[in-house]
Amino acid sequence: MQEMSRRQFGKTVAATAALANVGISQKSLGQAAESRNLKFPGGFVWGCATAAYQIEGAVKEDGRKPSIWDVFAHTPGKTHDGDTGDIADNSYHLFKEDTRLLKDLGAGAYRISISWPRIFPDGRGQPNPLGLDHYKRVLDELLANGITPYVTLFHWDLPVALAGGWQSRDTAKAFADYAGYVSRELSDRVQYFMTVNEFDSFTNLGYKTGKFAPGLMLSAADVNQVRHNALLAHGLGVEAIRASASGTQVGLAENPTAFVPVIEDEKNIEAARRATREENVAFLTAVLEGKYTEGYLEREGKNAPQVAAGDMQTIGSPIDFLGLNVYAPFYVRADDSQTGYAIVPRQVSYPHMASPWIAVGPEVMYWAVRNVCELWRPAAIYITENGCSADDVMTADGRIEDTDRVMYLRNHLTHLHRAAAEGYPVKGYFVWSLLDNFEWADGYSKRFGIHYVDFKTEKRTAKLSAEWYREAIRRNAVV
């Protein structure tokens, strides 16, 4: 061992001498190390994201009535171990503590959602002042601590009282009334509104596969109509916000199926771009182009949605920014088929996080941004969600060393930096999530937070990933 140490010492001395011979100083070595910290543009927004039903609890307080997720979670067999959002993180009462967590991170923004059944317990009609007052207190606390709120109006907690849910066109109209009211009442505190979170998730998982609320398995025609009604709600919501709250910015948060070329060459890059447009035709393509493509309508045939006059113009209402929720890639290659691309199936051994649907492929962050920008040229893009589940375990000394989550975040932000460096209009990033929370059908079995929550005591503990994210924010860089 002593001899080995001498050898290694000799090598170190030789290496240092070699560096000196080529003129590399200790100062330049330090600069090289610093250059590895990939800096984002000035004014880049760093934030965290949550959703009302996943963190608030207090489901029966201050006039709130049930959402479809209250009913679904209380239906036996629908969620892991029968978990519900009845208490969740108790953020309804602990929002000041959560604001302190954000401030400690140095986060400049917080993406929250408003609970529709807190504002309109019956979905429409008479608003509930107690519900509105709660969000005013939350927003005031954020603003007092220098944190900009980004508000999502619908993050899946649809009021049960709305007959037919998203199967009814009237729900889109009710959403517009809700969006107009909330934006009018809160625009003195909120500059950024998002209409809807993830069309694909709440329509397909809720109405096609039955895995999410309301747990239905409808026909293809009925599912397409649900999708269309949700798109119409977005468009009507944009119009209502424009009419009620001038000076605010309006967007949406969508989780498009994100495609990565198997090889970064011209033909496969074009294949990824084609796939992005065609595989997202029922949602993002329709919003950003104001139409369904001919190919989509032909494929769906008699199952195509019923579209009233003016619907597509409303759905295509211009937005100020686009939020992308990015988690996992799909790989494509060019081929000679009619579409010009083929989706590459995942191998059995594909790497993934604790939730199997989160395949590890961080280059998806770059390609999600690039494909969307080259197809539709949005004025601004925010990554409104990115994060992962991990099997977090607290050590005996009270630490959560979630190195796997740090790996996931670091690599995705590295690829986001590439997109920003190439000039794509990436304005900010929101990690999912500030807290461990109620993870929909997975209940409390999957932890996504950068803060650990003991669901018995509601104590919050910063994980290693929170320490890492704090440093990234401080440096405005990948670290």
N, C-alpha and C positions, 0 to 999 in steps of 0.2 A: 504494500500500500504506500510505503514511504517513497519507493522508487517511482511508482505511478504518479505521485504528486509532483516529484521533481520533473518528470517528463511533461506533465501538463503545464507546469510553471514555465518550462523551457519553451513550449509551444506558444504560450501567451506572450512571453517576451518577444519571440520571433515575429508573431503576428503584429504586435504593437510596432516593432521596428519596421516591418514591411509597410504598414500604414504611414509611418513617418516618412519613409523613403518616397512615397508617392504624394506626399504633401497633404495628407488627411489629418487635420488637427482634432483635438478633443472637442473644440467648439463646433466644428463641422459635424462630428459624430453626434453631438447633442441636437444639432439642427436636423440631421437626418432622422433621428428618433422622433423629433417633434413632427416632422412632415408626414409620419405615418398616421397622425391624427387628422383624418380627412374633414376639413372644415366645411360647414354649410354656409350659404349666403347670409349676409347680414339681414336681420329681421326675420329669420326663419323661426317659425312657431313650434315650440315644444310643449306637448300636453299629454294628458291622460284621458281615457274615455271610460264611461260607465253607462248603464241603462237603468231606468227607474225601477222596474219590477225586480231586477236582479240585485239591487242594493237597498232599497228604501225600507221594506217592511211596512208596518203601520197600515195594513191593508184595509182596516175597518175604521180608521181614525179620520176625524175632521170632514166627514161627509163623503168620503170615497166609497164607491160601490164596486162590485166585482168586475174584473176584466176576464177575458176568455182564458187567460193564464191562471187565474185563481181557480176557475172551474176545472181546467185541465189538470193542474197539479194536485187537486184534491180528488181526482178520479183514480181509483186503485189501478196500479200497474202502468201508469203513464209516465212517471218519473222515477229516477233511481231512489229506492228505499222509501218511496212516497214523499220525497222532499217537496217542500213548497216555498214560496217567497213570502210567507206570512210575516217573518221577522227578518230574514236575509241578513244584511249587515247592519240593520237598524239605522241606516243613514238618514232616515227621516228625522231622527232625533240627534244623530251624531254628525250632522253635516259640518259643524264647526271644526270638529276633530279632523274630518276628512280634508277640509280646507287647509288645516295646518300641515297635513301630510303633503299636499300639493306645494305649499309654500316652502317646506323643507327641501323638496326636490328642486326648487327653483323653476317649477313649471310656470309658463306664462299663460296657459290656456287649459280649460277643462271642458270636455264634451260631455254633457248630461242630456238626459231625455226628460220630457214632461210627461207625467202620467195623465193620459186623456181622461180616465174615469175620476181623477181628482178634480179636474176642471169642469167637466160635464159628466156627472155621475150617471146620467141616463143617455149619454152619448151626444145629446143635443138639448136644446131648450134652455132652461135656466142655469146659468153658470154658478159654480160653488165658490163663494168668496174666500172661504177658509183654505181651499186648495190653492187658489191663486196667491194668497198671502204667504203661504209656505214657500213657494218658489221665489217670491220677492225677497224673502229673508235669505234664502240660499244664494241668490244672485248678489244681494247686497254684501254678503259675507265674502264672496269671491272678489268682487270689485274692490272692497276695502283692503284686500290683500294683494292687489295688483294682478289678479288672474282674470283673463278674458273668457267669458262663457260662450261656448258654441252649443246651441240648443237644437236637439232633435225633437220633432213634434210627435212622431210615431215610431216607437221602438217595440211594437208587437203587442202592447197591452190594450187591445181593443175592448171598449165597454161591452159587456154582455148584453146590455139593454138594446143595442142596435140590432133589430131583427134581421136575420139573414147574414149578418157579418159582411165579409167581403164578397159574398155571392150576390149581394144587393148593390145596385148602382146608387141607391140612396145613401149608402155609407160614404161614398166619395163626396157627396154633397155635404153630409154631416161633418166630414173631415175639413172641408173648406171653411165651414162656419167656425169650427174649433180653431183652425189655423189663423183665421182672420182675427178672432177674438184674442187669442194668446199673444200674437205678434203686436197687436194694437196696445195691449195692456203692458207688455214687457219690453217694447222697443226702446224705452228710455234707459234700459239696462242691457239689452242684447243687440248686438250688431250683426251676428251671424246666426241664421236659422237654416236648419235642414228639415225638409218635409218628412222624409221616410227613410227608414233604415232597412236595407237588404230586401228588396222585392223578392228575390229568388228564394230566400230562406223562409219567410213567413207565408208565402203563397204555396210553394211546392211542398215544404215539410208540413205545413198546416192543413192543406187542402188536397194534396195528391198522395203523399205517403202516410199521412196521419201521425207522424212522429212528434209534431209540435201542435200546440193549440191552433184550432179547435179539435184537432184529431180526426179530420175527415179524409175519406179516400174517394174523391169524386171522379166522374168520367173526364176524359180528355177535353171535351167541349166545355164542361163546367169549370175545369181548372183554368182553361184559357180565358174564360170570362172573368174569373176571379183575378187573374193577372191584369186583365184590361181595366177592371174596376179600380185596382190599386194604382195603376198608372194614371188613371183619370183623377184619382184623389190627389196624387202628386201635382198634376198640372193645375187643377183647381186650387190647390193649396198655394202654389206659386202665385197665381193671380190674386188670391185673397191677401197674401202677405204684401204684395206690391201695392194693393189698394189700401191696406190698413196701416202699413208701417214704412213710409217712404224713408229712404236713406239706409235701410238695412240691406245686407247681402243674403241671397237665397241660393241654396243648393240642395243636394241630397247625398246620402251615403249608400253606396251600392257595393256588393261583393261580386263583381263580374267573374265569370270563369276566366282565369288568367292563363295565357298560353306562352310557352317558352319554346323557341326553335331548338330542335335537338342539336343542330350545328349552326353556329353563327355565320351563315353565308346567305347570299342574296335570295336564293329560292326558298330556304327554310324560314328566313325572316318574313318573307311575303306570305308564307303559309300561316305563320303565327298571327299576322295581321288579319288575314282572311278569316281565320278561326275566331278571332276576337269579335269580329262583326257578326258572323253568322251564328255562333253559339250563344251570343248574348242578345239575339234579335228580339226576344219577347220583352226585354226590359231596357237595358242601357242603350241599345241601338235605337229602339223606338223613341226614347226620351230625347236623345241627342240628334236624331234625324227627323223626328216628328212624323214617322211613318213606320208601318210594318213592311218589311221587304217582300217583294213578289215571291221570292223563294219560300219564305216562311208561310205566306198565305196559301201557296200551292201545296206545300207539305202538309199543312193542317187541314186543308180542304173543308169539309163540312164541320169540322171541329174548330174552325177559326172563330175568334170572338166576334160578337155583334158590335159594330162600331157605328155610333150615331154621328150625324153631321156635326162637324166642328171638334169632335173628340181629339183627333190627332194633332190638330193645331194647338189645342189646350195642353195635351201631353207634351208637346214639343216646346212649350213656353221657355224662352231663354233663361238660363240660370247663370249666376255670377261665379260659381265655383262648383267643382265636382269632388266629392269625397269618395275615396276608394278604400274598401276594407280588403286587405291583402293578407292571406295566410299560407296558401299552398299552390304549387304549380301544376299545370297539365302540359305535357310536352307534345309537340306536333312536328311532323315532317311533311315536306312537299310530296305530292304524288300526282298521278294522272287522272284522278277521279274528277267528277263534275265540280266539286267544291275546290279542288286543288290542294287539299290537305288531308292528313289522317292523324287522328289522336293516338299517341303511343300508349299502350296499356302499361300500367304499373306492374313491375315484377313483384313476386311474393316478398322479396327481401327489401322493398323500398323503405328508406329511412323515414321515421315519423316521430312525433312527440307523443306525450302521454295519450292524447286524443288521436286515434288512428287517422282521422281525416286530415290532420295537419301534417302532410308530407313535407319533408325537409328539402327545400330547393330554393335557397335565398335569392337566386337570380331572378325569381319571379317578380320581385319588387321592381327591378329595373324594367322588365318587359311589360308589366302591367301598366306602368306609367307611359312607356314609349309607345306601345300599341294604341292606347287610348288617345294620346296626343297626336299621333300621326293620322289617325282616322278622323278625329272630330275637333281637334284644336281647341280644347277648353281654355278659358282665360286663366284659370288657376286650379291647381290640384292640391288637395290635402290627403294624406294618408290618415283616414279617420279611424281605422283600427288596424293593428298588427300586433301579434303576441302569440303566446302558446301556453298550453297546459303543461304542467310538470308534476311529478310525484313528490311534492315538497314535504320534507320531514324536518322538524325542528330538532336541533342537536341539544345535548345536555346543557350546554351553556346558552341556550336560547337563540341560536342563529339558524337561518335557513340559507344554506349555501347552494343556491339554484344555478350552478354553473351551466347547466343545459339551457336554461332560459337566456342567460347572458350570451351564450354562443348563438342562439337563434336570433336574438335582437341585434347583436353586433353584426352578424353577417347580412341580415336584411337591410340594416342602415347603411352598410358599405355599398350595397347595390343601389339604394336610394340616392346616396351621394353621387354615384355615377350618373344617374338620371339628372340630378340637379346640375352637375358639372357640365353636362352636355347641353344645357340650356332649356330643358323642359321645365314648365312653370310650377315646380313643386314648392309650395309655400309653407308646409308644416307637417308635423307627424304627431299622432296620438297613439300612445301605447295602450293596448288592451291587456290588462286593465289596472286601474289604480288599486283595486282590492280583489282578493278572492271573493267570489259571490255565488249566487244561485245560477248555475250554468244550465238553465233551461231543462231539457229532459234528463240531463246528466246530474241534476240536483247539485249536491255539494261534493260529489265524487271527483270532480275535476277542478283544479285550482289554476286560475289564469292571472292572478294578481301579482304585482311587484311588492305588495304588502300582504303578509300572512294574516288571516283572520281566524281567531279561535271562535267558532260559531256558538260555543257555550257561554263565553264571557264577552264576546264582541271586541276583545282586545286586538289591536292592530300592531303588527311587528314588521319593520322594514326588512325585506329580503336582500341578499347580495345584489339582485337585479335592480333594486331601488338605489343602492349605493352606486352601481354602475351607471344607471340612467341619470342620477344627479350629476355625475362627472361629465357625462356626454352633454347635458344641458349647459353646464358651466363653461365647457370649452366650445360649445356650438359645433361639435365634431364627433365623429366615430372614435371611440376610445377602446 
